[in-house]
Amino acid sequence: MTTIDRRQALALAVAATAGGALSASASDKPLTGKTFLITGASSGFGYLGALLYARQGAKVIATMRNMPRPEAAELRKLAAAEKLDITVMPLDVTSDTSVAKAVGAAMGLAGGKIDVLVNNAGIGITGPVEVQDMAATKLAFDTNVFGIQRLLRAVLPGMRKRKSGLVFNISSQLGRVITPGGGHYSATKFALEALSEQLAYELVPLGIDVCVIQPGGYPTKVWVNRNAYNNALKARADPATLADYPALTARMGKEDGSGRTADPNDVPRAIAEIAAMPAGKRPLRRAVHPGPKPQEAINKAARETQLAWLGKTPFGPWIEAAQD
């Protein structure tokens, strides 16, 4: 006898989807039959994830900006050597045209079916809030928030049509907690947390899952990119303003991530595990890091607050389904 989960019931008899989530039981390729679309796959979680998901049987469309670039060639070479189903293509999340073109091409390659969207592309520009000029502010939000909205609007129509799909949004510990000098990084990730949770509720009747990944600090190339953005910002900032925030501006452009030894593969492994879970049974949030996870207390409090506030309203079943 088949058990119908809450999402399926709320979706009014959603049929079992071909190529749906497979349990990782005896198979060493639990993602077989799934197509992943990943943004920001030139390094870090995106690059490592492309390889891991493909090794677990998925068809992977890995995207990155500024192509051609060495990272794209390296990923293609590894894929060819291991006979992995990885296609690398250009996508700039800050461009409506680029997103539309890339998603259209991805849909063509995938036979019109993208099962898993991994919104991984993101940037960090640190320093005091006052130092963040409008160019830095707009770039941070355009990449970390508006870029994800562009991908959602491009990919969700296909998922809605099939009444199935999974969206991963890569947030951060700093999407729940704040450190001085973090620039607008937390502001963008707080926004992403809110966007993701609202989206998760709204997609329950449509059989589509949303999961927010909250990594801690990892030794990825994010530090190299952050230094480039920070040095450019410092070069155009008012010296007097920089001087008034010495504890927060001295390190801008000089961070290298040294001392961070956690394995960046933790994040792709968490994503692969969740993607292999049955639809409707996936967590709304997953904190990922071997060290402290200060956001978990806030996650718990937020969950309890949402359930207490809206649990008895007509939206209650959506809230409960997304939060469980």
C-alpha positions in Angstrom: 0.0 0.0 0.0 1.4 3.4 -1.0 1.5 6.1 1.7 0.5 9.5 0.5 2.4 12.3 2.2 0.9 15.7 3.1 2.3 17.5 0.1 0.8 15.0 -2.3 -2.6 15.2 -0.5 -2.5 19.0 -0.6 -1.6 18.9 -4.3 -4.9 17.0 -5.0 -3.8 13.6 -6.2 -0.4 14.5 -7.6 0.7 11.4 -9.6 4.0 9.7 -8.9 6.6 11.5 -11.0 8.9 9.6 -13.3 12.5 10.2 -12.3 11.5 11.2 -8.8 13.5 11.0 -5.7 15.3 7.7 -5.2 16.3 6.4 -1.8 20.0 5.8 -1.4 19.4 2.2 -0.1 21.4 -0.3 -2.0 22.2 1.9 -4.9 25.5 3.8 -5.1 23.9 6.1 -7.6 20.9 7.5 -5.7 20.5 10.5 -8.0 20.0 8.5 -11.2 17.3 10.0 -13.3 17.5 13.5 -11.9 18.7 16.5 -13.7 20.5 19.2 -11.7 21.0 22.8 -12.7 23.7 24.5 -10.7 24.7 28.2 -10.6 28.2 29.4 -9.6 29.9 26.1 -10.5 33.3 27.6 -11.2 34.6 26.8 -7.7 33.7 25.8 -4.2 30.4 24.1 -3.4 29.1 24.5 -7.0 32.2 22.9 -8.6 32.4 20.1 -6.1 28.7 19.5 -6.2 28.7 19.1 -10.0 31.1 16.2 -9.7 29.4 14.6 -6.7 25.9 14.7 -8.1 27.1 13.3 -11.4 29.0 10.6 -9.7 25.8 9.6 -7.9 24.1 9.2 -11.3 22.6 12.7 -12.0 22.6 14.6 -15.2 24.3 17.8 -14.3 24.2 21.2 -16.0 26.9 23.3 -14.4 26.8 27.0 -15.1 29.3 29.8 -14.4 29.9 33.3 -15.6 32.7 34.8 -17.6 33.2 31.8 -19.9 35.4 30.6 -21.4 37.5 30.1 -18.3 40.0 27.5 -17.0 37.6 26.1 -14.4 35.1 25.2 -17.2 37.8 23.3 -19.1 38.9 21.5 -15.9 35.4 20.4 -15.1 34.8 19.2 -18.6 38.1 17.3 -18.5 37.2 15.5 -15.3 33.8 14.7 -16.5 35.2 13.1 -19.7 37.8 11.1 -17.8 35.1 9.7 -15.4 32.4 9.5 -18.1 30.2 11.8 -16.0 27.1 13.4 -17.5 28.1 17.0 -16.9 27.4 19.9 -19.3 29.1 23.2 -18.6 27.5 26.4 -19.9 27.6 30.2 -19.3 25.2 31.8 -17.0 25.4 35.2 -15.2 22.7 35.4 -12.5 22.8 39.2 -12.7 21.5 39.2 -16.3 17.9 38.5 -17.3 19.1 37.7 -20.8 21.8 35.3 -19.7 19.4 33.5 -17.3 16.7 33.1 -19.9 19.2 31.8 -22.5 20.9 29.4 -20.1 17.7 27.9 -18.7 16.3 27.5 -22.1 19.4 25.6 -23.3 19.3 23.5 -20.1 15.7 22.6 -20.6 16.6 21.5 -24.1 19.4 19.3 -22.9 17.3 17.8 -20.1 14.2 17.1 -22.3 12.3 19.9 -20.6 12.8 18.5 -17.1 15.0 20.1 -14.5 14.4 18.2 -11.2 16.8 20.1 -8.9 17.8 23.7 -9.0 20.9 24.6 -6.9 21.1 28.3 -6.4 24.7 28.4 -5.4 26.1 31.6 -7.0 26.8 34.3 -4.5 29.3 37.0 -3.5 30.5 38.7 -0.3 31.7 42.3 0.1 32.6 43.1 3.6 33.3 46.2 5.7 31.1 48.7 7.6 27.6 49.4 6.3 28.5 53.1 5.7 31.4 52.1 3.5 29.2 50.1 1.2 28.5 52.5 -1.7 25.5 51.9 -3.9 27.6 50.1 -6.5 28.6 47.5 -3.9 25.1 47.4 -2.4 23.4 46.8 -5.8 25.9 44.2 -6.8 25.5 42.2 -3.6 21.7 42.2 -3.8 21.7 41.7 -7.6 23.8 38.5 -7.2 22.6 37.1 -3.9 18.9 37.9 -4.0 17.7 39.1 -7.4 19.8 36.5 -9.1 18.0 33.7 -7.3 14.7 35.3 -8.1 15.6 35.3 -11.8 16.4 31.6 -11.7 13.2 30.8 -9.8 11.1 32.5 -12.3 12.8 30.7 -15.1 12.8 27.2 -13.7 9.6 27.0 -11.6 7.1 27.0 -14.5 8.5 23.6 -15.6 8.4 22.2 -12.1 4.8 23.5 -11.6 3.7 21.8 -14.8 5.1 18.5 -13.6 4.0 19.1 -10.0 7.4 18.1 -8.8 10.9 19.5 -8.2 13.4 20.6 -5.6 15.0 24.0 -5.1 18.2 24.5 -3.0 19.1 28.0 -2.0 22.5 28.4 -0.5 22.3 30.8 2.4 24.8 30.9 5.3 25.1 31.0 9.1 25.2 34.7 8.5 21.7 34.5 7.1 20.5 34.1 10.7 23.3 35.7 12.8 25.3 38.9 12.4 28.9 39.9 12.8 30.1 43.5 12.7 31.9 44.4 9.4 30.0 41.9 7.3 28.9 44.4 4.8 25.6 43.6 3.2 26.3 39.9 3.2 23.9 39.1 6.1 21.4 41.5 4.7 21.2 39.6 1.4 21.2 36.2 3.1 18.5 37.3 5.6 16.5 38.3 2.6 17.2 34.9 1.0 16.0 33.1 4.1 12.7 35.0 4.0 12.2 34.5 0.3 13.0 30.8 0.6 10.6 30.1 3.5 7.8 32.0 1.9 8.4 30.1 -1.4 8.5 26.7 0.5 5.0 27.4 1.9 3.6 28.5 -1.4 4.9 25.5 -3.3 3.5 22.9 -0.9 0.2 22.5 -2.9 2.3 22.1 -6.1 4.5 19.3 -4.8 7.7 21.2 -5.0 10.2 21.2 -2.2 12.5 24.0 -1.0 15.6 23.6 1.2 17.8 26.3 2.6 21.4 25.2 3.1 23.2 27.2 5.8 27.0 26.6 5.6 29.5 27.9 8.1 32.9 29.1 7.0 34.8 26.9 4.5 38.2 27.3 2.8 36.8 28.0 -0.7 37.7 30.5 -3.4 35.1 32.9 -1.9 38.0 34.5 0.0 39.8 35.3 -3.2 36.7 36.8 -4.8 35.9 38.8 -1.6 39.3 40.3 -1.5 39.0 41.5 -5.1 35.6 43.2 -4.4 36.9 44.6 -1.1 40.0 46.1 -2.5 38.0 47.8 -5.3 35.6 49.2 -2.7 38.4 50.5 -0.5 40.0 52.2 -3.5 36.9 54.3 -4.1 35.9 54.8 -0.5 36.4 58.1 1.4 39.7 57.7 3.4 38.2 59.5 6.4 35.3 57.1 6.6 37.7 54.1 6.4 39.8 55.7 9.2 36.8 56.0 11.5 36.2 52.2 11.4 39.8 50.9 11.9 38.8 47.6 13.5 36.5 46.8 10.6 38.4 48.2 7.6 42.0 47.1 8.3 41.4 43.5 7.1 39.3 44.4 4.1 40.9 42.8 1.1 43.4 40.8 3.2 41.3 37.8 4.3 42.5 34.5 3.0 40.4 32.0 4.9 43.4 30.5 6.6 42.7 28.5 9.7 39.5 27.1 8.1 40.0 23.4 7.7 36.4 22.1 7.3 35.8 20.0 4.1 33.9 22.0 1.5 32.5 18.7 0.3 30.2 18.7 3.3 27.8 21.0 1.5 27.4 18.9 -1.7 27.1 15.8 0.4 24.2 17.4 2.4 22.5 18.4 -0.8 22.9 15.0 -2.4 21.5 13.3 0.7 18.5 15.6 0.8 17.9 15.3 -2.9 17.7 11.5 -2.5 15.0 11.8 0.1 11.3 11.2 -0.8 9.4 14.3 -1.9 7.6 16.0 0.9 10.0 14.6 3.5 12.9 17.0 3.0 13.9 19.6 5.7 13.2 23.3 5.1 16.7 24.1 6.5 20.0 22.3 7.0 22.9 23.8 8.9 26.2 22.4 7.6 29.5 22.7 9.4 31.5 20.5 11.8 31.8 23.4 14.2 29.3 25.5 16.0 26.0 26.1 14.3 24.6 29.2 16.1 21.7 29.5 13.6 20.1 26.3 14.8 18.6 28.0 17.8 17.1 30.7 15.6 15.8 28.1 13.1 14.0 26.3 16.0 12.5 29.5 17.4 11.4 30.6 13.9 9.8 27.3 13.2 7.9 27.3 16.5 6.8 30.9 16.0 5.5 30.3 12.4 3.6 27.2 13.6 2.1 29.0 16.5 1.1 32.1 14.5 -0.2 30.4 11.3 -0.7 26.8 12.3 -4.5 27.2 12.9 -5.1 29.4 9.9 -6.1 28.2 6.4 -2.3 28.3 5.6 -1.6 25.9 8.6 -1.3 22.8 6.5 1.2 24.5 4.2 3.3 25.7 7.2 3.2 22.3 8.8 4.2 20.5 5.6 7.1 22.8 4.8 8.4 23.0 8.4 8.3 19.2 9.1 
